[in-house]
Amino acid sequence: MFTSIIEKLKGNEAAWAVYRDSFSESLIPARKVLLHEGEVADTIYFIKKGCLRQWFNKDGKDITFQFFFEGQPVASIDSFLNNQPSLFAIESIESSSVIMVNRKVFNELHEKSIEFRREFEEYFFQRFRNYAQLFLSRIKDSPSERYYDLLKNHPEIIRRIPQHYIASYLGITSVSLSRIRNKK
């Protein structure tokens, strides 16, 4: 998604001259926290390679609620857009390469580029649909059903994410996840 936006900007020499230095690429080691709970998000990350997760601490327990892979933007959107403390943390799971854009540049691009705005609106609507599905799944599906849905519809999570994060994401313990996996 974001790569296509950068390519379009590069095609417009005047726009690229303005924004070229606004995109900084960074290599991030595995298990590095990019945003802590309670911090105000001032950066949005676009994943070129790797995997990030969003999580929060509930009574000393790590709760993962989302994974992000190549081509996806990641931020604490409410914090980023409203300058409020983040309700969760963002951490790399794998060694990752990301392009970082700060709030000021993001807002300028959103305001000035119709393509940028459209891409982000489409992405936000997709995220909203995903969150709604996840919410409904937590209410109506058993842990086994949630796992098999993940296996069918998001095999990259099963292949790339450590079991304890998957268990947290599914709302179960690692032991319960092992039992579900062994029942196959």
VEXDREN-2710 file (C-alpha; in Angstrom, 1 decimal):
% VEXDREN-2710
k/r/px/py/pz
1/MET/0.0/0.0/0.0
2/PHE/2.5/2.6/1.1
3/THR/5.1/1.6/-1.4
4/SER/2.6/2.6/-4.2
5/ILE/2.0/6.0/-2.6
6/ILE/5.8/6.6/-2.4
7/GLU/6.1/5.6/-6.1
8/LYS/3.4/8.0/-7.0
9/LEU/5.1/10.8/-5.1
10/LYS/8.4/10.0/-6.9
11/GLY/6.6/10.4/-10.2
12/ASN/5.8/14.0/-9.2
13/GLU/9.2/15.7/-8.9
14/ALA/7.9/18.8/-7.0
15/ALA/6.0/16.6/-4.5
16/TRP/9.0/14.2/-4.1
17/ALA/11.3/17.2/-3.4
18/VAL/9.1/18.3/-0.6
19/TYR/8.6/14.8/1.0
20/ARG/11.7/12.8/0.1
21/ASP/13.4/13.5/3.5
22/SER/10.2/12.9/5.4
23/PHE/10.3/9.1/5.1
24/SER/13.0/7.5/7.2
25/GLU/13.6/3.8/6.9
26/SER/14.8/1.9/10.0
27/LEU/15.8/-1.7/10.7
28/ILE/14.3/-2.8/14.0
29/PRO/15.5/-5.9/16.0
30/ALA/13.0/-8.5/17.1
31/ARG/11.2/-7.7/20.4
32/LYS/11.8/-4.0/20.3
33/VAL/9.0/-1.8/21.7
34/LEU/8.2/1.1/19.3
35/LEU/5.5/2.6/21.4
36/HIS/4.8/2.0/25.1
37/GLU/1.3/2.1/26.7
38/GLY/0.6/5.6/27.8
39/GLU/2.9/7.3/25.4
40/VAL/1.5/9.6/22.7
41/ALA/2.0/8.2/19.2
42/ASP/3.7/10.6/16.9
43/THR/4.8/8.1/14.2
44/ILE/3.1/5.8/11.9
45/TYR/5.1/2.7/10.7
46/PHE/4.8/1.1/7.3
47/ILE/6.2/-2.4/7.3
48/LYS/8.5/-3.2/4.4
49/LYS/9.6/-6.5/6.0
50/GLY/8.8/-8.2/9.2
51/CYS/6.0/-8.4/11.7
52/LEU/4.7/-6.1/14.5
53/ARG/2.1/-6.6/17.1
54/GLN/-0.2/-4.4/19.2
55/TRP/-0.7/-5.5/22.8
56/PHE/-1.5/-4.2/26.3
57/ASN/-1.0/-5.3/29.9
58/LYS/-4.0/-6.5/31.9
59/ASP/-3.2/-7.2/35.5
60/GLY/0.4/-8.2/34.6
61/LYS/-0.7/-10.3/31.7
62/ASP/0.4/-9.6/28.1
63/ILE/-2.7/-9.4/25.8
64/THR/-2.0/-9.4/22.1
65/PHE/-4.9/-8.1/19.9
66/GLN/-3.4/-7.5/16.5
67/PHE/-0.6/-8.6/14.2
68/PHE/0.7/-6.6/11.2
69/PHE/2.8/-7.8/8.3
70/GLU/4.5/-6.5/5.1
71/GLY/2.7/-3.7/3.3
72/GLN/0.6/-2.7/6.3
73/PRO/0.7/0.6/8.3
74/VAL/0.8/0.4/12.1
75/ALA/0.1/3.0/14.7
76/SER/-2.0/3.7/17.8
77/ILE/-4.5/5.4/15.6
78/ASP/-6.5/7.1/18.3
79/SER/-3.3/8.3/20.0
80/PHE/-1.8/9.4/16.6
81/LEU/-4.8/11.3/15.4
82/ASN/-5.9/12.8/18.7
83/ASN/-2.6/13.3/20.4
84/GLN/-3.8/11.1/23.3
85/PRO/-1.9/8.6/25.4
86/SER/-1.9/5.2/23.7
87/LEU/-4.0/2.4/25.3
88/PHE/-1.5/-0.2/24.0
89/ALA/2.1/-0.9/23.0
90/ILE/3.5/-1.7/19.5
91/GLU/6.4/-4.2/19.4
92/SER/8.3/-6.0/16.7
93/ILE/8.0/-9.8/16.7
94/GLU/10.6/-10.3/14.0
95/SER/13.6/-8.3/12.9
96/SER/11.8/-5.7/10.7
97/SER/12.3/-3.0/8.2
98/VAL/9.9/-0.1/8.5
99/ILE/9.4/3.3/7.0
100/MET/8.5/5.9/9.6
101/VAL/6.4/9.0/9.0
102/ASN/5.6/11.6/11.7
103/ARG/2.2/13.1/12.4
104/LYS/3.0/16.4/10.6
105/VAL/4.0/14.8/7.3
106/PHE/1.1/12.3/7.5
107/ASN/-1.4/15.1/8.0
108/GLU/0.1/17.1/5.1
109/LEU/-0.1/14.1/2.8
110/HIS/-3.6/13.3/3.9
111/GLU/-4.6/16.8/3.2
112/LYS/-2.8/17.3/-0.1
113/SER/-2.9/13.9/-1.8
114/ILE/-6.3/12.4/-2.8
115/GLU/-4.6/9.0/-3.5
116/PHE/-3.0/9.0/-0.1
117/ARG/-6.4/9.8/1.5
118/ARG/-8.2/7.2/-0.5
119/GLU/-5.6/4.5/0.3
120/PHE/-5.9/5.2/4.0
121/GLU/-9.6/5.4/4.1
122/GLU/-9.8/2.0/2.4
123/TYR/-7.3/0.6/4.8
124/PHE/-9.1/2.0/7.8
125/PHE/-12.4/0.6/6.7
126/GLN/-10.7/-2.8/6.2
127/ARG/-9.2/-2.6/9.7
128/PHE/-12.7/-1.7/11.1
129/ARG/-14.2/-4.8/9.4
130/ASN/-11.4/-6.9/10.8
131/TYR/-11.9/-5.6/14.3
132/ALA/-15.6/-6.2/14.1
133/GLN/-15.0/-9.8/13.0
134/LEU/-12.6/-10.3/15.8
135/PHE/-15.0/-8.9/18.3
136/LEU/-17.8/-11.1/17.1
137/SER/-15.6/-14.1/17.0
138/ARG/-14.6/-13.6/20.7
139/ILE/-18.3/-13.5/21.6
140/LYS/-19.7/-16.4/19.5
141/ASP/-16.9/-18.8/18.7
142/SER/-15.1/-21.3/20.9
143/PRO/-11.3/-21.1/21.2
144/SER/-11.0/-24.1/18.9
145/GLU/-13.2/-22.4/16.3
146/ARG/-11.1/-19.2/16.6
147/TYR/-7.9/-21.2/16.1
148/TYR/-9.2/-23.1/13.1
149/ASP/-10.5/-19.8/11.5
150/LEU/-7.0/-18.4/12.1
151/LEU/-5.4/-21.4/10.5
152/LYS/-7.7/-21.2/7.5
153/ASN/-7.8/-17.4/6.9
154/HIS/-4.5/-16.2/8.3
155/PRO/-1.9/-19.0/8.0
156/GLU/0.9/-16.4/8.1
157/ILE/0.1/-15.9/11.7
158/ILE/0.4/-19.6/12.4
159/ARG/3.7/-19.8/10.5
160/ARG/5.4/-16.7/11.8
161/ILE/4.1/-15.9/15.2
162/PRO/5.3/-17.6/18.5
163/GLN/2.7/-19.8/20.1
164/HIS/2.4/-17.7/23.3
165/TYR/1.4/-14.6/21.2
166/ILE/-1.1/-16.7/19.2
167/ALA/-2.6/-18.0/22.5
168/SER/-2.8/-14.5/23.9
169/TYR/-4.4/-13.3/20.6
170/LEU/-7.0/-16.1/20.8
171/GLY/-7.7/-15.3/24.5
172/ILE/-6.4/-18.6/25.8
173/THR/-3.4/-20.0/27.5
174/SER/-0.5/-21.6/25.7
175/VAL/-1.4/-25.0/27.2
176/SER/-4.9/-24.7/25.9
177/LEU/-3.6/-23.8/22.4
178/SER/-1.3/-26.9/22.5
179/ARG/-4.3/-29.1/23.3
180/ILE/-6.3/-27.6/20.4
181/ARG/-3.4/-28.1/18.0
182/ASN/-2.9/-31.7/19.2
183/LYS/-6.5/-32.6/18.5
184/LYS/-6.1/-32.2/14.8
END
